[in-house]
Amino acid sequence: MLRYIPQSITVLVPVVLAMPVLTMPILTGPASAENPPQFQSTIGSGPGTADGQFDNPYGLAIDANGHLLVADWNNDRIEIFDASGVYLGKFGQSGSNDGEFFCPEDIDLDGAGNIYVIDTFNDRVQVFNPSHAFLRKWGTTGTQNGNFDSAEGIAVDNSGHVYVADTGNDRIQKFDTSGNHLLTWGSHGNLNSQFNLPIGIDTDATGNVFVADWLNDRIQKFSDTGGFLTQWGGNGNADGQFDGPQGVVLDANDNVFVADSFNNRIQKFTATGTFLTKWGILGAGDGQFNNPFAVTVNPNGDVFVSDTNNNRLQKFVVLVPVHPTTWGRMKIMFGKAPAAASIKKAR
């Protein structure tokens, strides 16, 4: 901003100076409503089995290096990319031995960088170190504590507790990082704390648990001990409504992103369910989706979506808005000046 500034004013006798009004712009416009992030790039292709290709990408996670880990469902593997979409590597293959998968569906990391994979049709959790070496596993098929029935979601909180959306059993199970069972809650139904195929799951900074209750078309929020806190949603395509929500993730500010799968869009909310923004329609073009399953957000606020039936990921970035400016007037006045004083204004 430039403006004319007198270099000096010399006054020989005491007088009152009436200076001209100097006008400068003052930003007074209010912040605009939140805009959705903008499409930046596509990652991967398919269906295919080559490096960097997918056959139904599902769960997503981001490690401490900013690398993107993808559960490549039908290829029974985890693929890894950098934040710009460059393929870095993979691990896993079809099977039921240690380090093998049968349709891995979701993935998360703990504070040490260990990788937790929900190995859905093997009904187990597998854990790998940051170098992708197998560490441990737990779970078998069944309905008892520690058993799973086609579990589809996994989340690790800041304290190292592991939460599993035990989808076919319509419940949430909580474990420590060694796989010791700590807690179970939920049953089949549509009341508070009941589920109809829970899929996506994530936690906030204080350990509260958010669950995408798929066929009930809602998000439910619980304390870390399973106490019901709130819920929002309902079937439909209006703002805040869902049709088959699957993935749910929280960003660094505890905003909630939901993959509203059958509406082919992403919705964003506050941690209490207030609608903030949305984006996406059915299609195969940039910014369009065909059954998005999962969403994740890196520390920069970049949003990654597994566009499952299009066999790709999409990356979206937040643009800094330019707010409209209201031009006002700032008045600068000089009062009585001392004799023989030299008054200087500096920028």
Secondary structure by P-SEA (a helix, b strand, c coil): cbbbbcccccccccccccccbbbbbbbcccccccccccccccccccccccccccccccbbbbccccbbbbccccccbbbbbcccccccccccccccccccccccccccccccbbbbbccccccbbbbbccccccccccccccccccccccccbbbbcccbbbbbccccccbbbbbcccccccccccccccccccccccccccccccbbbbbccccccbbbbbccccccccccccccccccccccccbbbbccccbbbbcccccccccccccccccccccccccccccccccccccccccccbbbbccccccbbbbbbbcccccbbbbbbbbbbbccccccbbbbbcc
